[in-house]
Amino acid sequence: MSRVIAVIAMLVLVIPGAGPLQAHPGHSHSPDLRVWKDRDGLFEIEATFVMARDGRVQLCKDDGTTVWVPLDKLSQSDGIWIRNRLDAIRALNGATDAPEPVEATGRPVLSAVIPAVSAVFVMGCGIAAIRLVGRRRVSTSMLAASLVICSFSVLAIARDDKPVSAIQKHFEPFGNKLKFRSDDRYFYVESNGMPDHPMMVGIRAWQQQVPIPQAYTGRNAWQIPLHPRMSDKPVSAKKELFRGAIALAANGVPIFNPIKNDGRTDTFVAGELDEYGGHCGRADDYHYHIAPVHLEKTVGKGNPIGYALDGYPLYGFTDAAGKEPKDLDEFNGRMEKDGYRYYATKKYPYVNGGLRGVVTVKDDQIDPQPRAYSPRPALTPLRGARITGFERDDDRKTVTVIYDLRGQTHSVKYTATAGAYTFVFKDGNGRETTETYRTNAEGRRPQQKKDDRPPKKDSPPQKKDDRPGRSKDGFQLTSPAFGPDGKMPAEFTGDGDGISPPLKWSGAPAGTKFFALQLWHKPRPDGDEVKSYWVVTNIPANVTSLEKNSRGVGKDGYNDKKRTGYDPMNSKGPGVKEYHITMYALSAEPKFATDKVTRADLLKAIQGITLAESTLTYTYERKPK
């Protein structure tokens, strides 16, 4: 009997508990620690090699989390390393040409998780066997052999795949493009943010972005709470969350607040969205601003088309009874038998009108959430452009956006290569220019190129009292008040009289009927927030200048202080700040739906009637007190 108990005790010690088997405990001294890169240079992961199976490679990061990466997506050097490593492991094991999955240690992988019930099962077998031995029905040698077979059967049955969560089932229709994993708290979705459908077509207000694949992988993956909780202080999308995503569509594309980051503009009404309700952000990251109800064709009617980042599902226009719900709360949701649900609506807010569940908000967005990245600088709006076509070749890794500008067809095309993107810009006359942008290992986008390049040798020197602004098509805005250093005199700021500066403009294109201007500032150069200080509309076409402290020319709009007229700069915090005055040449009188015209109202009204624009940039540093 003592021999039997000893055998059982040995087996219990061998069988792991209810936790993962790690190939490299601690991961602090592994010889396989290396930086892994993908073929397109979109991500880098510092991790150790764990195993390879079914055309995928499992990597383990320093924090113990694991990630699966398709072998054919890794860089060429990483792919060679993997194949050499597997050849070496198979040689050690004396394997055939059809090896089973192996760990980096060379041991066959039998499991990654062994539930505690497995150990209980083996011990139960042992107790039953002891009774049989006591009755002399079996020998101790037979008992030992049976227990070994039983224990390894349990090991073979227990796999590394956890039970599929209800959330994962709703993303699985797009499983060929997405990767999933989960822990006790979150369900993680990895994607590149690129949907299968055409993008950008139909956009009438465009900032020259094009969709670039994003590395929403590893620590930068989307995370959805597995156990959402209703919050005592829900967050309204009408008042907050103007940055970042508020939900994730079932195809792995993020969903943003329908109100853009200025806190006022409805992106759908402003003509900024394509036929599928999406567009690109300043990081060339594609996302939706209204509910992607077209996904119901893939996920099935009555299934979620996405999940809010608080963990509650987002459904289409109809409920389980096939009717449009009429009793939705201010967040576009309601409590049902299976829990709280958000619904899509054809009117604002279109998607979940905020987060009803518990979330953390930081810098006006849900935290944490993935970061988007573009290898090129953010560009300015291209007034009057209308996107008419979209072409994509995934094999050649090319994307082309075709647009119409004043009756001519233009295009932007990029080709992705290892570590770089090559852009080809073609204008309406067929002329092409090429720019190549390298991906940044730190994930920081390059600074926008300055427009203050030195003048050519054969060009006349600029007058010191007439600093020009950035112009297009020969239209140019200047101010005799600014010196060559571009500093705003204190007279026009809160440190002085606080009156508006004098302005002059020239080179307006034929057909100009009115002018309009705005004075604006970005608190963060790489951010999306814009502050408005001065709006003037309906300036007659025969006016080509504004005097200092100008009044009564055109119609005054409203600044951010909800007052008409010029709001002088009162910069907060130390350092030099940059401000801009943009003048627009318009082909018709702008039409407004309100008498209190704001910057957003102006930009919306002049879409399609802007013939040219020029921006005068200057700096101001508040005097220390």
Helices and strands as residue ranges (DSSP letters): H 2-14, E 34-37, E 44-53, E 56-61, E 66-70, G 71-73, H 76-93, E 102-103, H 116-134, H 140-157, H 166-171, G 172-174, E 179-182, E 186-190, G 218-220, E 222-225, E 230-236, E 245-249, E 254-256, E 278-280, E 286-288, G 293-295, H 296-299, E 306-308, E 313-315, E 333-336, E 339-343, E 354-357, E 361-362, E 365-366, E 385-393, E 398-405, E 408-417, E 420-426, E 432-438, E 467-468, E 470-471, E 476-479, G 490-492, E 503-506, E 514-521, E 531-540, E 545-546, E 555-556, E 577-586, H 599-605, E 610-620
